[in-house]
Amino acid sequence: MGSDLYLKRVRECFPRLDIVSVLMNQDGLVNDVLIINEEFVFRFPKNSDKARKILVNEYKVIKLAQQYVSMPLPQIEYVADDVMVHHYIKGNALRLQDILKLNKDKRESLIGQLAVYLRELHNVPPDEVVENGIGQSDVNRDRDVWLKLFEDVKRELFPVMMPHAREFVIEHFAPVLADENFMNYKPKLINGDTVPYHILFDKEAKCINGVIDFGTAGTGDAAADFSCVIYNYGESFLKSMSRFYPEIEESVDRARFWAGTLELQWALSGVRSQNKWWHTVHIGSAKDVRPIGNSWND
């Protein structure tokens, strides 16, 4: 859908809204986004039934999570099959560089903000998740999927990988190959995509203003969220978060494994689609992660 049609739909939803500025973002895989007057965010699912179902599930997740999560989440003003509208939350993507520039007190406060957000989200009562009809997270993977990823990487990526990189992959998948229960977990309500551009950082106040985009949210493994933290901010950052959320350590090996597969998944997507975008998504990420099985007390 073009911008003119989107603006037509905006006017249908809010006929009295005086449109002064429009910022359009079509980079998302599921939704096109219009930010109107830096006041409202209009999220339009791309033309597919799956995208519309994801939007409905996202609405359910946000409405339930707001009852338990103290972190500011999108305040929804309007929802229909083809659009969801929420208030704009100011802020910039929370980059690792932003965190490293903070003094000790501000950094500790920010670590606490993010840890408490995930702790509260993961502890939303499971029976209420079911009662609200919230489905499984789109990022869920069973053991067969991980084993297939390993075979795909060997077949499609090993021919263009250096020997030490192939060795890393073989060692990284060894725990999953050896133990069929290695990736077992107790289902929680998760975000599934806890990445810098979904965490809005106030550069002046040096704090998080809110978290957006719950398109991959649903029931799943909390380690998926922790893996995003490891990959983008480093395991030392995740360890600091465990002071506010001690249960993180129980999932750290699964999170390490998950984090170590991300670049492989993106590389496969790049090779298969010939889309160069997939080969650059890792730029700026942290490389601070311990081997699977390593104790934080060592």
C-alpha angles and dihedrals in degrees: 000000000000127000093257092057091046091051089049089055091047090056091048091054096042108021093171096050113117104218109215102157135016127194115185126198120185097164095101120104094223110021140037112218133210119189109201120201089334083279107089133033116209113197116195118189112231113249103288137097090234092057091052092049090050090053092052091049091047090054091052092048095050094047092051096040092053088066092060108022121082093195112098110259129184111296103222117219101172139006134185136154092275104034145028121199125198137163117275116253113208120227147089131258109283103243127189088242090059091055095047091053093058123099117245097266095047091045091050090050092051092047088053092049093054095042094050090047092056093041092053093044093049091049098055102130109268093220090059091049088056094043090054092054095242112166133213120293114266090232095062115128128184125207093267090058092052091048091050090050089055092051092046092051092050092049101040106025107028092074090062098036127095117244095255091052092051088049090053091053093049092049093044094055094042096094092052092047092048100043121040089195096051095104097040114130145171108252117249135172102267138177094221095200108056095164134148097262091055093052109074114213124200103216093195099046091035093225142102113271095193149310123258140187117048095177093127095039124122139096114331148106116324086214088074090066092043090051089058089053091049093048097046103031106016136253092271087062091050090049089054088052090057089072086071096031109032095179090071091086091062089064101036098105092052089047091051091051093047093048091051092057098052098085090045091054091048093046090053090050090051094049093047098043099032085225107145090202090080092058093060103044092095095060112120096017124134120257095198107121132130125223118272110272094028113134121228087224094061 
